[in-house]
């Protein structure tokens, strides 16, 4: 199992899908389980919709014998399946029709995380998958995913649940006597706060679910241990941003505290440049010189004017008594229309050069912005690696657009699998003859 986790909006779903596709095209039978209610996974895999049942993805390269299936957690349906599997027909019908159960299964706090654990346990128990890839809930922290079994145990061991289940456990007149005597004050108070009907629904639900609660806890504990077992790996996904990496660092520390196996960090959407030798400062300075030319940047400058053999001598200036050459007079008889056309021709002649300067200055400013962004991302990564030098980091470059098909997922998979050790090391390359000379 590979569990992809991290804060929201960093590319967990895309990473999970890309890993599943890559494994499937290399001969493994893979299922990708997403707990994100968004439709990105289905869209990228060419599926109209996903539900609680694994759906086979078409269009992959299955020449190696692999298969790719995808599914999206249906919280209520998973809860219903648990009830139907662990209760007899009459009791299951009573539970499924209970108003309190319907509210609980539709959106009670923590239900989604626990149902994700339950579905993961079901997939693992079927023993038909070579690889299970999990896309955790889209929250700022996936700690809820890990805490679900513990929260469930606390809920089941709570005083309120024990009081509500006590009459059913005692049974018969003893149970009624206990309910009437021991719970009369609490029932009256809760009835006023919650309403008599709601309290009755809760009591009916708890009584009907009593025989199922033990199974809940057992399966939750088993799945939790499965997450710690060999063959499971957690993959933290983050973007090169301060908030995302802060959450990633917190999650890495929590995984270590829980003895969960961490494979590493995927740093997603990292920006790069093919002209890193040109710094932001130099690019901005060049852009300013193009937009506002200085004397030193003009061709020749005043020095060329003074040293030119065609330059007028100082004795020809008006102050020396010799009139300077007058500017050529405008041709006589020139109409305003001809003058306008002449000015327009001159303007068109100068436009191309000026336009090139403006475009170049704009590109230089864009490059300066990119270099500043690269610097911020590098500083953010350096802070993370300084805190957690033991965590392996893989960078995935930012793409010009969103990943929306199998080709895009395949590209992401290739980037994830790229190993720096496979790239030629410049230090190992033979020196050219001129360098040795």
C-alpha positions as CSV (number, residue, x, y, z in Angstrom):
1,X,0.0,0.0,0.0
2,X,1.1,3.6,-0.7
3,X,-0.7,6.3,1.2
4,X,-0.4,9.8,-0.3
5,X,-1.1,12.5,2.2
6,X,-0.5,16.2,2.8
7,X,-2.4,19.4,3.0
8,X,-5.1,20.3,0.5
9,X,-4.4,21.5,-3.0
10,X,-0.9,20.2,-3.4
11,X,-1.5,17.4,-5.9
12,X,-2.2,14.4,-3.8
13,X,-4.8,13.0,-6.2
14,X,-2.7,13.5,-9.2
15,X,0.3,11.9,-7.5
16,X,-1.7,8.9,-6.4
17,X,-3.2,8.4,-9.9
18,X,0.3,8.7,-11.6
19,X,1.8,6.1,-9.2
20,X,-1.1,3.7,-9.9
21,X,-0.8,4.1,-13.6
22,X,2.9,3.6,-13.7
23,X,2.6,0.4,-11.6
24,X,-0.2,-0.9,-13.7
25,X,1.7,-0.4,-16.9
26,X,4.6,-2.4,-15.5
27,X,2.5,-5.5,-14.8
28,X,0.8,-4.9,-11.4
29,X,-2.9,-5.1,-10.6
30,X,-3.6,-1.7,-9.0
31,X,-6.5,0.0,-7.4
32,X,-6.5,3.7,-6.5
33,X,-8.8,4.8,-3.7
34,X,-9.6,8.5,-3.5
35,X,-11.3,10.1,-0.6
36,X,-11.4,13.4,-2.3
37,X,-15.0,14.2,-3.4
38,X,-13.7,16.2,-6.4
39,X,-13.9,14.6,-9.8
40,X,-10.3,15.2,-10.8
41,X,-9.3,11.5,-10.6
42,X,-12.2,10.3,-12.7
43,X,-11.6,13.0,-15.3
44,X,-7.9,12.3,-15.6
45,X,-8.5,8.6,-16.1
46,X,-11.3,9.0,-18.6
47,X,-14.1,7.7,-16.4
48,X,-17.4,9.4,-16.3
49,X,-17.8,8.9,-12.6
50,X,-16.4,6.9,-9.7
51,X,-18.3,5.2,-6.9
52,X,-17.7,2.8,-4.0
53,X,-16.9,-0.1,-6.4
54,X,-13.5,-0.3,-8.2
55,X,-13.9,0.6,-11.9
56,X,-11.4,-0.6,-14.5
57,X,-9.5,2.2,-16.3
58,X,-9.4,1.7,-20.1
59,X,-6.7,3.0,-22.4
60,X,-3.6,2.0,-20.4
61,X,-0.7,0.0,-21.8
62,X,-1.6,-3.5,-20.5
63,X,1.0,-5.4,-22.5
64,X,2.8,-6.3,-19.3
65,X,-0.4,-7.8,-17.9
66,X,-1.2,-5.1,-15.4
67,X,-4.6,-3.6,-14.6
68,X,-5.7,-0.2,-13.2
69,X,-8.9,0.3,-11.2
70,X,-10.1,3.4,-9.5
71,X,-12.8,4.1,-7.0
72,X,-14.0,7.0,-4.8
73,X,-15.1,6.5,-1.2
74,X,-18.9,6.7,-0.7
75,X,-19.1,7.2,3.0
76,X,-22.7,6.3,3.5
77,X,-22.6,3.3,1.3
78,X,-19.6,1.9,3.1
79,X,-21.4,2.3,6.4
80,X,-24.4,0.6,5.0
81,X,-22.3,-2.3,3.8
82,X,-20.8,-2.7,7.3
83,X,-24.3,-2.9,8.8
84,X,-25.5,-5.4,6.2
85,X,-22.5,-7.6,6.6
86,X,-22.5,-7.7,10.4
87,X,-26.1,-7.8,11.4
88,X,-29.0,-10.1,10.6
89,X,-31.7,-9.0,8.2
90,X,-34.2,-7.7,10.7
91,X,-31.6,-5.8,12.8
92,X,-29.9,-4.4,9.7
93,X,-33.3,-3.1,8.4
94,X,-33.9,-1.4,11.8
95,X,-30.5,0.2,11.8
96,X,-30.7,1.4,8.2
97,X,-34.1,2.9,8.7
98,X,-33.2,4.7,12.0
99,X,-33.2,8.5,11.6
100,X,-30.2,8.9,13.9
101,X,-28.2,6.4,11.9
102,X,-29.1,8.2,8.6
103,X,-27.8,11.4,10.0
104,X,-24.7,9.7,11.4
105,X,-23.8,7.9,8.2
106,X,-24.4,11.0,6.0
107,X,-22.0,13.4,7.7
108,X,-21.2,12.9,11.3
109,X,-17.8,14.3,12.3
110,X,-15.0,11.7,11.8
111,X,-17.2,9.3,9.9
112,X,-15.5,9.9,6.6
113,X,-12.0,9.2,8.0
114,X,-13.2,6.0,9.7
115,X,-15.0,4.8,6.7
116,X,-11.8,5.3,4.7
117,X,-10.0,3.1,7.1
118,X,-12.8,0.5,6.8
119,X,-12.7,0.5,3.0
120,X,-9.0,0.2,3.1
121,X,-9.3,-2.8,5.3
122,X,-11.9,-4.3,3.0
123,X,-9.6,-3.9,-0.1
124,X,-6.7,-5.4,1.7
125,X,-8.8,-8.4,3.0
126,X,-9.8,-9.3,-0.6
127,X,-6.2,-10.1,-1.4
128,X,-6.7,-9.5,-5.2
129,X,-4.6,-6.4,-5.6
130,X,-0.8,-6.1,-6.0
131,X,-0.9,-2.5,-5.0
132,X,-3.4,-0.2,-3.2
133,X,-2.8,3.5,-3.6
134,X,-4.7,5.7,-1.2
135,X,-5.5,9.4,-1.7
136,X,-6.2,10.7,1.8
137,X,-8.9,13.3,2.6
138,X,-8.3,16.8,1.3
139,X,-7.7,18.5,4.6
140,X,-4.8,20.7,5.7
141,X,-3.6,17.7,7.7
142,X,-4.2,14.0,7.1
143,X,-3.9,13.4,10.8
144,X,-7.6,12.7,11.0
145,X,-7.0,9.7,8.8
146,X,-4.7,8.2,11.4
147,X,-6.7,9.3,14.4
148,X,-10.0,7.7,13.2
149,X,-9.5,4.3,15.0
150,X,-8.6,6.0,18.2
151,X,-11.5,8.4,18.1
152,X,-13.8,5.5,17.4
153,X,-12.5,3.6,20.4
154,X,-13.0,6.7,22.6
155,X,-16.5,7.1,21.3
156,X,-17.4,3.5,21.9
157,X,-15.9,3.6,25.4
158,X,-17.6,6.8,26.2
159,X,-19.9,7.1,29.3
160,X,-22.9,8.2,27.3
161,X,-22.7,5.1,25.0
162,X,-22.3,2.8,28.0
163,X,-25.3,4.3,29.7
164,X,-27.4,4.0,26.5
165,X,-26.4,0.4,25.9
166,X,-26.8,-0.7,29.5
167,X,-30.6,-1.3,29.3
168,X,-30.2,-3.4,26.2
169,X,-27.4,-5.4,27.8
170,X,-29.4,-6.1,31.0
171,X,-32.5,-6.9,29.0
172,X,-36.1,-7.5,30.1
173,X,-37.5,-6.0,33.3
174,X,-34.1,-5.5,34.8
175,X,-33.2,-3.3,31.9
176,X,-36.5,-1.4,32.1
177,X,-35.9,-0.9,35.9
178,X,-32.4,0.3,35.3
179,X,-33.6,2.7,32.6
180,X,-36.4,4.0,34.8
181,X,-34.4,4.4,37.9
182,X,-30.8,5.0,37.0
183,X,-31.4,7.1,33.8
184,X,-34.5,9.0,34.7
185,X,-32.7,12.2,35.4
186,X,-30.3,12.0,32.5
187,X,-33.1,11.0,30.1
188,X,-35.3,13.9,31.2
189,X,-32.4,16.4,30.8
190,X,-31.4,15.0,27.4
191,X,-35.0,14.9,26.3
192,X,-35.4,18.6,27.0
193,X,-32.1,19.5,25.2
194,X,-32.3,17.1,22.2
195,X,-36.0,16.3,22.0
196,X,-37.7,13.1,23.1
197,X,-37.9,11.6,19.7
198,X,-34.2,12.2,18.9
199,X,-33.2,10.6,22.2
200,X,-35.4,7.6,21.5
201,X,-33.9,7.3,18.0
202,X,-30.4,7.4,19.6
203,X,-31.3,4.7,22.1
204,X,-32.8,2.5,19.4
205,X,-29.8,2.9,17.2
206,X,-27.3,2.2,20.0
207,X,-29.2,-0.9,21.1
208,X,-29.4,-2.3,17.5
209,X,-25.7,-1.5,16.9
210,X,-24.5,-3.0,20.1
211,X,-23.5,-6.3,18.6
212,X,-21.7,-4.5,15.7
213,X,-19.6,-2.2,17.8
214,X,-17.1,-4.8,18.7
215,X,-16.4,-5.5,15.1
216,X,-15.9,-1.8,14.4
217,X,-13.1,-1.6,16.9
218,X,-11.5,-4.8,15.9
219,X,-11.3,-3.9,12.3
220,X,-10.1,-0.3,13.1
221,X,-7.3,-1.7,15.2
222,X,-6.3,-4.2,12.5
223,X,-6.2,-1.6,9.8
224,X,-4.2,0.7,12.0
225,X,-1.6,-2.1,12.5
226,X,-1.7,-2.8,8.7
227,X,-0.6,0.8,8.1
228,X,2.5,0.1,10.3
229,X,3.3,-3.2,8.7
230,X,6.0,-3.9,6.0
231,X,4.7,-3.4,2.5
232,X,3.0,-0.1,3.5
233,X,4.6,3.3,2.7
234,X,3.5,6.8,3.3
235,X,4.2,9.5,0.8
236,X,3.9,13.1,1.9
237,X,3.0,15.5,-1.0
238,X,3.7,19.2,-0.7
239,X,4.2,22.3,-2.8
240,X,7.3,24.5,-2.4
241,X,5.3,27.0,-0.3
242,X,5.8,27.9,3.3
243,X,2.4,26.8,4.6
244,X,2.4,23.5,2.6
245,X,5.8,22.5,3.8
246,X,5.0,23.5,7.4
247,X,2.1,21.0,7.3
248,X,4.4,18.5,5.6
249,X,7.0,18.8,8.4
250,X,4.3,18.4,11.1
251,X,3.0,15.3,9.4
252,X,6.4,13.8,9.0
253,X,7.0,14.3,12.7
254,X,3.6,12.7,13.5
255,X,4.3,9.7,11.3
256,X,7.6,9.2,13.1
257,X,5.8,9.3,16.4
258,X,3.3,6.7,15.3
259,X,6.0,4.4,13.8
260,X,4.5,4.8,10.4
261,X,6.8,3.9,7.4
262,X,7.6,7.1,5.5
263,X,8.9,6.7,1.9
264,X,9.7,10.4,1.4
265,X,8.4,13.8,0.3
266,X,7.2,14.7,-3.2
267,X,7.8,18.4,-3.8
268,X,5.3,19.1,-6.4
269,X,5.0,22.0,-8.9
270,X,8.6,23.2,-8.6
271,X,9.6,26.0,-11.0
272,X,12.7,26.1,-13.0
273,X,14.5,28.2,-15.6
274,X,16.8,27.4,-18.5
275,X,18.7,30.7,-18.0
276,X,19.7,30.5,-14.3
277,X,23.0,32.2,-15.0
278,X,21.2,35.5,-15.6
279,X,20.3,36.7,-12.1
280,X,17.2,38.7,-11.2
281,X,19.3,41.8,-10.5
282,X,21.1,41.8,-13.8
283,X,17.8,41.1,-15.7
284,X,16.1,44.1,-14.0
285,X,19.1,46.3,-14.7
286,X,19.1,45.4,-18.4
287,X,15.4,46.0,-18.6
288,X,15.7,49.4,-17.1
289,X,18.5,50.3,-19.6
290,X,16.3,49.3,-22.5
291,X,13.3,51.2,-21.2
292,X,15.2,54.4,-20.2
293,X,18.5,54.5,-22.1
294,X,21.5,56.1,-20.4
295,X,24.3,58.0,-22.0
296,X,26.7,55.1,-21.6
297,X,24.3,52.8,-23.3
298,X,23.9,54.9,-26.5
299,X,26.0,54.1,-29.5
300,X,29.1,56.2,-29.4
301,X,27.7,58.7,-26.9
302,X,29.2,62.3,-26.8
303,X,32.7,60.9,-27.2
304,X,31.8,59.8,-30.8
305,X,30.4,63.2,-31.5
306,X,33.5,65.1,-30.3
307,X,36.0,62.8,-32.0
308,X,34.2,62.5,-35.3
309,X,36.0,64.1,-38.3
310,X,32.7,65.5,-39.4
311,X,32.0,67.2,-36.2
312,X,31.9,71.0,-36.4
313,X,34.9,73.0,-34.9
314,X,34.3,75.1,-32.0
315,X,35.2,78.1,-34.1
316,X,32.1,77.5,-36.2
317,X,29.9,78.1,-33.2
318,X,27.7,81.2,-33.2
319,X,29.7,82.7,-30.4
320,X,32.8,82.9,-32.5
321,X,31.3,85.1,-35.1
322,X,30.9,82.5,-37.8
323,X,27.4,81.4,-38.3
324,X,26.8,77.7,-37.9
325,X,25.3,75.6,-40.6
326,X,21.6,76.2,-40.6
327,X,19.3,73.2,-40.7
328,X,17.9,72.3,-44.0
329,X,14.7,74.2,-44.7
330,X,11.6,72.3,-45.4
331,X,10.8,72.0,-49.0
332,X,8.6,74.8,-50.3
333,X,5.1,74.1,-51.2
334,X,4.8,71.1,-48.9
335,X,1.2,70.5,-48.0
336,X,0.1,69.4,-44.5
337,X,-0.9,66.0,-45.9
338,X,2.6,65.4,-47.3
339,X,4.2,66.5,-44.0
340,X,1.9,64.0,-42.2
341,X,2.8,61.2,-44.5
342,X,6.5,62.0,-44.1
343,X,6.1,61.9,-40.3
344,X,4.1,58.6,-40.5
345,X,6.9,57.0,-42.6
346,X,9.5,58.1,-40.1
347,X,7.4,56.7,-37.2
348,X,7.0,53.3,-38.9
349,X,10.7,53.2,-39.5
350,X,11.5,53.7,-35.8
351,X,8.7,51.4,-34.4
352,X,10.2,48.0,-35.1
353,X,13.4,48.7,-33.1
354,X,11.5,50.3,-30.2
355,X,9.1,47.4,-30.2
356,X,12.0,44.9,-29.9
357,X,13.4,46.8,-27.0
358,X,10.0,46.9,-25.2
359,X,9.5,43.1,-25.8
360,X,13.0,42.4,-24.6
361,X,12.6,44.5,-21.5
362,X,9.3,42.7,-20.7
363,X,10.9,39.3,-21.1
364,X,13.8,40.3,-18.8
365,X,11.3,41.4,-16.2
366,X,9.5,38.1,-16.5
367,X,12.8,36.3,-16.1
368,X,13.6,38.4,-13.0
369,X,10.2,37.4,-11.4
370,X,10.9,33.7,-12.2
371,X,14.4,33.9,-10.6
372,X,13.0,35.5,-7.5
373,X,10.3,32.7,-7.3
374,X,13.0,30.1,-7.7
375,X,15.0,31.7,-4.9
376,X,12.0,31.7,-2.5
377,X,11.2,28.1,-3.3
378,X,14.8,27.0,-2.7
379,X,14.9,28.8,0.7
380,X,11.6,27.1,1.7
381,X,12.9,23.7,0.7
382,X,16.2,24.3,2.5
383,X,14.4,25.1,5.7
384,X,12.5,21.8,5.5
385,X,15.6,19.7,4.7
386,X,17.5,21.4,7.6
387,X,14.7,20.2,10.0
388,X,14.4,16.8,8.4
389,X,17.6,15.8,6.6
390,X,16.6,12.1,6.9
391,X,13.6,12.5,4.6
392,X,14.2,11.7,0.9
393,X,12.9,14.5,-1.4
394,X,11.8,14.1,-5.1
395,X,10.9,17.2,-7.1
396,X,8.3,17.3,-9.8
397,X,8.5,20.3,-12.1
398,X,5.5,22.6,-12.6
399,X,3.7,21.9,-15.8
400,X,2.3,24.6,-18.1
401,X,-1.3,23.2,-17.6
402,X,-3.4,20.9,-15.5
403,X,-3.1,17.1,-15.8
404,X,-6.4,15.9,-17.3
405,X,-5.6,12.7,-19.1
406,X,-3.6,9.5,-19.0
407,X,-0.7,11.0,-21.0
408,X,-0.3,13.7,-18.3
409,X,-0.4,11.1,-15.5
410,X,2.2,9.1,-17.4
411,X,4.4,12.2,-17.6
412,X,4.1,12.8,-13.9
413,X,4.9,9.1,-13.2
414,X,8.1,9.4,-15.2
415,X,9.1,12.5,-13.3
416,X,8.4,10.8,-9.9
417,X,10.4,7.7,-10.9
418,X,13.4,9.8,-12.1
419,X,16.5,9.0,-10.0
420,X,19.3,11.4,-9.8
421,X,21.8,8.5,-9.5
422,X,20.8,7.5,-13.1
423,X,21.8,10.9,-14.5
424,X,25.4,11.4,-15.6
425,X,27.5,13.2,-13.0
426,X,29.4,16.1,-14.6
427,X,32.4,15.3,-12.4
428,X,32.6,11.8,-13.9
429,X,32.6,13.0,-17.5
430,X,36.0,13.0,-19.3
431,X,37.6,16.4,-19.8
432,X,37.9,17.8,-23.3
433,X,41.5,18.0,-24.7
434,X,41.6,21.8,-24.4
435,X,40.6,21.6,-20.8
436,X,43.3,19.1,-20.0
437,X,45.8,21.3,-21.9
